[in-house]
């Protein structure tokens, strides 16, 4: 029972943080453009530390995308991209180079780039070459958040040892 309560609490806190940080990004005009710099996307690396991040991020994305100018398609597609990325990040957490899970930073970049890029292309000009431009734009923003800022974030979270102290199943 204690592990279940901890899992639900972690998922809820992660969902709330994702929503809040997405709203902050939106206030700065960075959340729903073709090049997105959602501060909340750094949280997509939390599945490295806890499986509770998977439902937390997915629910957080659903709630955050309720305010998306793209409506239902963004709620479904964006949340699916987040779910796939979270599952893959979790699966890659133990593949490490110099004690850093570099590969685990790639799923948010790839899934959001491809799925959200496809969504933006579908909603806009459907010229085939523009899909690649949309995907690359989304990937660029994700790479800045998840790789460039993400690697130091991973080390900072590790240093706090918050998830090693409080984790249902790391």
C-alpha positions in Angstrom: 0.0 0.0 0.0 2.8 2.4 0.9 4.5 1.9 -2.6 1.1 2.5 -4.4 0.6 5.7 -2.5 4.1 6.9 -3.2 3.7 6.0 -6.9 0.4 7.9 -7.2 1.9 10.9 -5.3 5.0 11.0 -7.5 2.9 10.7 -10.7 0.5 13.5 -9.5 3.4 15.9 -8.6 5.1 15.2 -11.9 1.8 15.9 -13.8 1.3 19.1 -11.9 4.8 20.3 -12.5 4.5 19.5 -16.2 1.3 21.5 -16.5 2.7 24.5 -14.5 5.9 24.6 -16.5 4.0 24.3 -19.8 1.8 27.2 -18.9 4.9 29.2 -18.0 6.4 28.4 -21.4 3.1 29.3 -23.0 3.1 32.7 -21.3 6.5 33.3 -23.0 5.2 32.1 -26.4 7.3 29.0 -26.4 4.8 26.1 -25.8 2.9 25.6 -29.0 4.9 27.0 -31.9 6.7 24.9 -34.6 9.9 25.4 -32.6 8.9 24.6 -29.1 11.0 25.3 -26.0 8.6 23.9 -23.4 10.5 24.1 -20.1 8.3 21.2 -19.0 9.9 18.9 -21.5 13.0 18.5 -19.2 10.7 16.5 -17.0 10.4 13.9 -19.8 13.7 12.6 -18.5 12.2 11.6 -15.1 11.3 8.1 -16.2 15.1 7.4 -15.8 14.5 7.7 -12.1 10.9 6.5 -11.5 8.2 4.6 -13.4 5.7 7.0 -11.8 6.9 9.6 -14.3 5.3 7.7 -17.2 1.6 8.3 -16.1 2.6 11.6 -14.6 4.0 13.0 -17.8 1.2 11.6 -19.9 -1.5 13.0 -17.7 0.4 16.3 -17.4 0.6 16.6 -21.2 -3.1 15.9 -21.6 -4.0 18.6 -19.1 -1.5 21.1 -20.5 -2.7 20.5 -24.1 -6.2 21.4 -23.1 -5.1 25.0 -23.7 -3.4 24.2 -27.0 -4.5 26.3 -30.0 -4.6 23.0 -32.0 -7.3 21.5 -29.9 -8.1 17.8 -29.7 -5.5 16.7 -32.2 -2.8 18.1 -30.0 -4.3 16.6 -26.8 -4.2 13.1 -28.5 -1.1 13.3 -30.6 1.1 15.3 -28.2 0.1 13.1 -25.3 0.8 9.9 -27.3 4.2 11.3 -28.2 4.9 11.9 -24.5 3.7 8.5 -23.5 5.9 6.7 -26.2 8.9 8.9 -25.2 8.4 8.2 -21.5 8.2 4.4 -22.0 11.3 4.5 -24.3 13.2 6.7 -21.9 12.4 4.3 -19.1 13.6 1.3 -21.2 16.9 3.0 -22.1 17.7 4.3 -18.5 20.4 1.7 -17.9 22.2 2.1 -21.2 24.9 4.5 -20.1 28.1 6.0 -21.3 30.4 7.4 -18.6 27.6 7.0 -16.0 25.2 9.1 -18.2 22.1 7.7 -19.9 22.6 9.6 -23.2 20.3 7.4 -25.2 17.5 8.0 -22.7 17.5 11.7 -23.7 16.7 10.8 -27.4 13.1 9.4 -27.2 11.5 12.8 -26.4 13.4 14.4 -29.2 12.5 11.7 -31.7 8.8 11.0 -30.8 7.9 14.7 -30.4 9.7 15.6 -33.6 8.0 12.9 -35.6 4.5 12.9 -34.1 4.1 16.6 -33.3 6.0 17.5 -36.5 3.4 15.4 -38.4 0.6 17.0 -36.5 1.8 20.5 -37.4 2.4 19.5 -41.0 -1.2 18.1 -41.2 -2.7 21.2 -39.7 -0.7 23.5 -42.1 0.5 23.3 -45.6 0.7 19.6 -46.6 3.6 20.0 -49.0 5.7 16.8 -48.4 9.0 18.6 -47.8 7.4 20.7 -45.1 6.9 17.6 -42.9 10.6 17.3 -42.6 11.0 21.0 -41.8 8.2 20.7 -39.1 9.8 17.6 -37.6 13.3 19.1 -37.6 12.0 22.3 -35.9 10.2 20.4 -33.2 13.3 18.2 -32.8 15.6 21.2 -32.4 13.6 22.6 -29.5 13.4 19.2 -27.9 17.1 18.7 -28.3 18.0 21.9 -26.5 15.7 21.1 -23.6 16.2 17.3 -23.4 19.9 16.9 -24.4 21.7 20.2 -23.8 19.8 21.1 -20.6 18.8 17.5 -19.9 22.2 16.0 -19.2 23.0 18.5 -16.4 19.4 18.0 -15.2 19.9 14.3 -14.9 23.1 14.8 -12.9 21.4 17.3 -10.6 18.5 15.0 -9.9 21.0 12.2 -9.2 22.9 14.4 -6.8 19.8 15.2 -4.8 19.1 11.5 -4.5 15.4 12.3 -4.2 14.3 9.3 -6.2 16.7 6.9 -4.6 15.3 7.9 -1.2 11.7 7.8 -2.3 11.1 5.3 -5.1 8.5 2.6 -5.4 10.5 0.6 -8.0 13.6 2.2 -9.6 
